[in-house]
Amino acid sequence: MELKKNAFKAAIREGRAQIGLWCAMGDPVAAEMLADCGYDWMLFDTEHSPMDPLSVLPMLQAVATFPVSPVVRPSSLNPAEIKKILDFGAQTILVPYIQTVAEAELAVASVTYPPEGIRGVAGMTRASGYGAVQGYAAKAREEICLLLQIETKAALDRLEEIAAVPGVDGIFIGPADLAASLGYPGQPTHPEVRKACCDGIRRVRAAGLPAGFLTPDDGFLEEVTEAGAVFTAVDLDVSILRRGAIARAKEWKGRVG
């Protein structure tokens, strides 16, 4: 059995635009349905949702047969949690709230087997095809994509240093926490936040890495795309469901009211 290729990692390395969907619902049936909707990648979020590493497993299984790349965000820079997510078969990890070079280096170590890293070794995992992938431990890091999330002013100030850490495959600019850090909590589309995000994306690209972003705001999406964002999440599963439900209720209450 061959090690599965990471299409997302190959695409962003080549600078090919990847359009994504942020998923927080934790429902494998919803994930399975959304996996066939044309997105290049879907992020399963365990930081700001009811999902945890264990509930990510059925999400990964639900989308496995579709031409979409799953990305998982652990709740924090937690090597034990990251290890479990990788063993479940995730090949792309987005680590939130990276602030320093030391944290970036720990994130790299967490997705890398010894002697270079600290990822724990286990043979009978979903990632290794339950032992069927020959030489998995020696080859795994080739297909693992490590994305770091920068979302504070302090992290932005160190962006080039963080981007220079060997083993980092991409940097994601997080607008919500960055807005709070800049003094605009709850205002991720404030003009000053937009300016900082676009500047950060340009700096990520200048550092030689692909940049990522999330916003359902079409105008903001155009700005970050122009700035050079490569992997961009354009909506959230919860938001899509809520917008559709509200619109349908409003339509029919207007007809029968």
Steps between C-alpha positions, in 0.01 A plus 500: 500500500637839397504804725218733398616812318403834649340687209452813710868521593605455138254765382595775745869428448445571131296811577173360364195664659311272738148598605387364833209463740527533880312225684389524864183290507665170580245297302648233269183496288529874438872463430432221250243712318723810496800300377334466160421872459815601315729633773870421480536467877286478813627595843375312806536732795558367853596840642167684480247219458363197689741277307798336666765267354276194547206657316732605215553135406149441354529833318819383331333170413194679361699702245764240415349393167450853367745724311533743791792540742420493872685742727477474879554779750596367845379695802851628570870430454468170682743230376294215650181622334677559168647149519153348539359702209786391276455136602134531399620576148498879474783615275450876530504671839429867574647589840334807654644793691867469412683791659873424493774318314522251787130417462542459125791263561290298747222475241748366244636251753145386582433384144844343451624162618827469696784557483411837344167537683290374790199336336432171676534186290218245469460231237131411482348838419259621234778726371720201423218297347499297822852391420450446128704804389855372482753740647234739624714650776778584256268656240216656700645851534524533121121513475422681827424868449558727799318832500552756775237753602618852578232706670653765725697819450797345683499206259472731200805687626693169487345372178821471297680318783212254541474444125871419484468199734586186298204268460228765488290450186269801517374783719138587565405850613213488753289818476274455806766479770719744311216752509481467878878526531495822297229651719196417286338197669208360304594709195702268272415711195599835652713698252809484722457123541457454126815701441700292753371172355584590141842627603560176690403292197737697279780445753429125517527478123817709500644253751442222248201327661135465394257709703153405621191684620134464603218749443147475359522868400529511120667840496758389753555180302581704192749708700684202649503320166657806339751511786602142415294260714535147361278285723186693590193383691203689360227397744404292805261206508306652791468834323377339178235303689384800703481735201303247300263424786433868573443581133256210457299591810486866398388409149210284613388718788478780244284284273253382761507793744 
